[in-house]
């Protein structure tokens, strides 16, 4: 039976072949190998639709071992920290209110093939919303992207964190524990690859948080970090026309982008409801249980999960 996945453009297919080791004739066998492994894991109950799983294969360049590891961590972390990683109700009023303010947007036109995401930290008032609430909105978008955005999965994402009108209060909501969870999820559990991360309009207090988070990241991701005091420096890396109209660019208007994503939230309502049934049961995990306290030790050490 042919894999139930969306057809992609010839251009994306060529990239997937060249950079991700994708062989269209082998996708069916690769998916079957992954599903066979899943059936043998007593503790793991993941989604097994082809489109979802192929996102993991692509994000892991078709290494079956890496894919197993990512998929296991994806559900392990969601089960352990559902308040951050497992959204099941996209109609939650707080979630929708935050989303409508547009703190996180993914732009329609790509740059060098990659999707561009912008996190506008300063648009959500800190007396009303915590960064955790905002991250949940980002989590919904990332998962919709995993199912929906072949470009982002295959070509990666360029993230821009814009701190215009952000305050020290925004910065200090990013605790070491939260930063650690986010970094580990992003690098170890989620199959989308950040191509670069730009910080722009940086504010006092940024250095402290940046210096806390940077050592948590892999060397490869550390090399993809760029800090810009002003937009003028950012546009040397990402030309102005690739930014939204509100920035003086040509890449959509924030209002329209938010409205389009709002429709996606509606389309994915049942998908997120179904998330409640997936996860891991640590009591059934073969071998040693995971020691979460040492995994996320606040002393900053992260011990790798052994998954197979």
C-alpha positions as CSV (number, residue, x, y, z in Angstrom):
1,X,0.0,0.0,0.0
2,X,1.4,3.4,-1.1
3,X,2.4,5.7,1.8
4,X,-0.4,8.1,2.7
5,X,1.7,11.3,2.3
6,X,1.3,14.5,0.4
7,X,3.1,14.8,-2.9
8,X,5.9,17.4,-2.8
9,X,7.3,19.6,-5.6
10,X,10.1,18.3,-7.8
11,X,12.4,21.0,-6.2
12,X,11.6,19.8,-2.6
13,X,12.0,16.2,-3.7
14,X,15.4,16.9,-5.1
15,X,16.4,18.6,-1.8
16,X,15.0,15.8,0.3
17,X,17.0,13.3,-1.8
18,X,20.2,15.3,-1.7
19,X,20.2,16.5,1.9
20,X,17.9,14.1,3.8
21,X,18.7,10.8,2.0
22,X,15.1,10.4,0.9
23,X,14.4,7.8,-1.7
24,X,10.8,7.9,-2.8
25,X,10.9,4.2,-3.7
26,X,12.0,3.3,-0.2
27,X,9.6,5.5,1.9
28,X,7.1,2.7,2.2
29,X,9.7,0.3,3.5
30,X,11.2,2.9,5.9
31,X,7.8,3.7,7.3
32,X,7.1,-0.1,7.8
33,X,10.4,-0.6,9.6
34,X,9.6,2.3,11.9
35,X,6.1,1.0,12.6
36,X,7.4,-2.5,13.3
37,X,9.8,-1.0,15.9
38,X,6.9,1.0,17.4
39,X,4.8,-2.1,17.8
40,X,7.6,-3.7,19.8
41,X,7.8,-0.9,22.3
42,X,5.4,-1.6,25.2
43,X,5.8,1.9,26.7
44,X,5.3,3.9,23.6
45,X,1.9,4.8,22.1
46,X,2.5,7.4,19.3
47,X,0.5,8.6,16.3
48,X,1.3,6.3,13.4
49,X,-0.1,8.1,10.4
50,X,2.3,8.2,7.5
51,X,2.4,12.0,7.2
52,X,3.4,12.4,10.9
53,X,6.0,9.7,10.8
54,X,7.6,10.8,7.5
55,X,8.2,14.2,9.2
56,X,10.3,12.4,11.8
57,X,12.2,10.4,9.1
58,X,12.9,13.5,7.1
59,X,13.9,15.5,10.3
60,X,16.4,12.6,11.1
61,X,17.7,12.3,7.5
62,X,16.2,8.8,7.3
63,X,18.5,7.4,10.1
64,X,16.1,4.8,11.7
65,X,18.0,4.9,15.0
66,X,17.8,8.7,15.2
67,X,14.1,8.6,14.3
68,X,13.3,6.1,17.0
69,X,15.2,8.2,19.5
70,X,13.4,11.5,18.5
71,X,9.9,9.9,18.4
72,X,10.4,8.3,21.8
73,X,11.7,11.6,23.3
74,X,8.9,13.6,21.7
75,X,6.3,11.5,23.5
76,X,8.3,11.1,26.7
77,X,8.7,14.8,27.2
78,X,5.0,15.5,26.3
79,X,3.9,12.9,28.8
80,X,6.2,14.3,31.5
81,X,5.5,18.0,30.8
82,X,2.0,18.2,29.3
83,X,1.6,21.8,30.4
84,X,4.3,22.8,28.0
85,X,4.4,20.2,25.2
86,X,1.0,18.6,25.0
87,X,-1.9,20.9,23.9
88,X,-5.2,19.1,23.4
89,X,-7.6,22.0,23.3
90,X,-7.0,24.6,20.6
91,X,-10.2,26.4,21.7
92,X,-8.7,27.3,25.0
93,X,-9.6,31.0,25.4
94,X,-6.2,32.0,26.7
95,X,-4.4,30.2,23.9
96,X,-6.6,32.0,21.3
97,X,-6.2,35.4,22.9
98,X,-2.4,35.1,22.9
99,X,-2.4,33.8,19.3
100,X,-4.5,36.8,18.1
101,X,-1.9,39.2,19.5
102,X,0.5,37.6,17.0
103,X,3.5,36.9,19.2
104,X,4.6,34.0,17.0
105,X,4.2,34.0,13.2
106,X,5.4,31.9,10.3
107,X,5.8,33.9,7.1
108,X,4.3,32.8,3.8
109,X,7.3,33.3,1.5
110,X,10.5,31.3,2.1
111,X,14.0,32.7,2.2
112,X,16.7,30.5,0.5
113,X,14.1,27.7,0.7
114,X,13.6,28.0,4.5
115,X,10.5,28.9,6.4
116,X,10.9,32.1,8.5
117,X,9.4,32.3,12.0
118,X,9.2,35.4,14.1
119,X,8.7,35.5,17.9
120,X,7.7,39.0,19.0
121,X,8.3,38.7,22.7
122,X,7.1,42.2,23.6
123,X,3.5,41.9,22.3
124,X,2.1,39.9,25.2
125,X,1.7,41.7,28.6
126,X,3.6,39.9,31.4
127,X,1.0,40.8,34.0
128,X,-1.5,38.7,32.1
129,X,0.4,36.0,30.3
130,X,3.5,33.9,31.2
131,X,6.0,32.9,28.6
132,X,4.9,29.4,29.2
133,X,1.4,30.3,27.8
134,X,3.0,31.9,24.8
135,X,5.2,28.8,24.2
136,X,2.1,26.6,24.1
137,X,0.8,28.7,21.2
138,X,4.2,28.1,19.5
139,X,3.9,24.4,20.3
140,X,0.5,24.2,18.4
141,X,2.0,26.0,15.4
142,X,5.1,23.7,15.4
143,X,3.0,20.6,15.4
144,X,0.7,22.0,12.6
145,X,3.9,22.7,10.7
146,X,5.1,19.1,11.2
147,X,1.9,17.8,9.6
148,X,1.4,20.6,7.1
149,X,4.6,22.4,6.1
150,X,6.8,20.2,3.9
151,X,9.1,23.2,3.2
152,X,9.8,23.7,6.9
153,X,10.5,20.0,7.4
154,X,12.8,19.6,4.4
155,X,14.5,23.0,4.2
156,X,14.4,24.0,7.9
157,X,13.4,27.2,9.6
158,X,15.1,30.6,10.2
159,X,13.9,31.9,13.6
160,X,13.9,35.6,14.5
161,X,13.3,36.7,18.1
162,X,12.3,40.3,18.0
163,X,12.5,42.0,21.5
164,X,11.1,45.3,20.5
165,X,9.0,46.6,23.4
166,X,9.9,43.6,25.5
167,X,10.9,44.2,29.1
168,X,13.1,42.7,31.8
169,X,9.9,41.0,33.1
170,X,9.6,39.1,29.8
171,X,13.2,38.0,30.0
172,X,13.0,36.8,33.6
173,X,10.0,34.5,32.9
174,X,12.5,32.4,30.9
175,X,13.8,30.4,33.9
176,X,16.7,28.0,33.6
177,X,14.3,25.0,34.0
178,X,12.0,26.2,31.2
179,X,15.0,27.1,28.9
180,X,16.4,23.6,29.4
181,X,13.1,21.9,28.6
182,X,12.6,24.0,25.5
183,X,16.2,23.4,24.3
184,X,16.1,19.7,24.8
185,X,12.7,19.4,23.1
186,X,13.8,21.5,20.2
187,X,17.1,19.6,19.7
188,X,16.3,16.1,20.8
189,X,12.6,15.5,20.3
190,X,11.3,17.7,17.5
191,X,12.2,16.9,13.9
192,X,12.3,20.4,12.5
193,X,15.8,21.9,12.0
194,X,16.6,25.5,12.9
195,X,18.9,26.8,10.1
196,X,19.6,30.0,12.1
197,X,18.3,31.9,15.1
198,X,18.5,35.7,15.1
199,X,17.9,37.9,18.1
200,X,17.1,41.5,17.2
201,X,16.3,44.7,19.1
202,X,18.0,43.2,22.1
203,X,17.2,44.8,25.5
204,X,19.1,45.0,28.9
205,X,18.9,41.7,30.6
206,X,19.1,39.8,27.3
207,X,22.8,38.9,27.7
208,X,22.1,37.2,31.0
209,X,19.4,35.0,29.6
210,X,21.3,34.4,26.3
211,X,24.4,33.3,28.2
212,X,22.3,30.9,30.3
213,X,20.7,29.3,27.3
214,X,23.6,29.2,24.9
215,X,25.7,26.5,26.7
216,X,22.6,24.2,26.8
217,X,22.6,24.1,23.0
218,X,24.6,21.8,20.8
219,X,27.8,23.2,19.2
220,X,26.1,23.2,15.8
221,X,23.2,25.2,17.0
222,X,25.4,27.6,18.9
223,X,27.2,28.4,15.6
224,X,23.8,29.4,14.1
225,X,23.0,32.1,16.7
226,X,23.2,35.8,15.7
227,X,22.6,38.8,17.9
228,X,21.6,42.2,16.4
229,X,21.1,45.3,18.4
230,X,19.0,46.8,15.5
231,X,17.0,45.6,12.4
232,X,19.6,47.1,10.1
233,X,22.1,44.4,11.2
234,X,19.4,41.6,10.8
235,X,18.7,42.5,7.2
236,X,22.3,41.9,6.2
237,X,21.4,38.2,6.9
238,X,17.7,38.2,6.0
239,X,16.9,40.9,3.4
240,X,14.1,43.3,4.2
241,X,11.7,42.1,1.5
242,X,11.5,38.7,3.3
243,X,10.1,40.4,6.5
244,X,6.4,41.3,7.0
245,X,4.9,44.6,5.8
246,X,5.0,45.9,9.3
247,X,8.8,45.7,9.2
248,X,8.8,47.5,5.8
249,X,9.1,44.2,4.0
250,X,6.9,42.3,1.5
251,X,6.3,38.9,3.3
252,X,2.6,39.2,4.2
253,X,0.9,41.3,6.9
254,X,0.9,40.1,10.5
255,X,-2.9,40.4,10.7
256,X,-3.5,38.2,7.7
257,X,-0.9,35.7,8.8
258,X,-2.6,35.4,12.2
259,X,-6.0,35.1,10.6
260,X,-4.8,32.3,8.3
261,X,-3.2,30.4,11.2
262,X,-6.5,30.9,13.2
263,X,-8.2,28.8,10.5
264,X,-5.6,26.2,10.7
265,X,-6.2,25.9,14.5
266,X,-9.9,25.2,13.6
267,X,-8.9,22.6,11.0
268,X,-6.7,20.8,13.5
269,X,-9.1,20.9,16.4
270,X,-9.8,17.1,16.3
271,X,-6.1,16.3,15.7
272,X,-5.2,18.1,19.0
273,X,-8.0,16.5,20.9
274,X,-6.7,13.1,19.8
275,X,-3.3,14.0,21.2
276,X,-4.7,13.2,24.7
277,X,-4.5,9.5,23.9
278,X,-0.9,9.4,22.8
279,X,2.2,9.2,25.0
280,X,4.5,7.0,27.0
281,X,4.0,4.9,30.1
282,X,7.3,4.8,31.9
283,X,6.2,1.8,34.0
284,X,6.3,-0.2,30.8
285,X,9.6,1.1,29.5
286,X,12.0,-1.8,28.9
287,X,15.3,-1.4,30.8
288,X,16.0,1.4,33.3
289,X,13.5,4.1,34.0
290,X,14.4,7.6,32.9
291,X,15.7,9.7,35.8
292,X,14.1,13.0,34.9
293,X,15.7,14.9,37.8
294,X,19.2,14.1,36.5
295,X,18.0,14.6,32.9
296,X,17.1,18.2,33.6
297,X,19.4,18.9,36.5
298,X,19.4,22.6,37.1
299,X,23.2,22.4,37.3
300,X,23.0,22.4,33.6
301,X,24.1,18.9,32.7
302,X,21.9,17.0,30.3
303,X,22.3,13.3,30.3
304,X,21.3,11.7,27.0
305,X,18.3,9.5,27.0
306,X,19.2,6.0,25.9
307,X,16.4,5.0,23.5
308,X,16.1,1.9,21.4
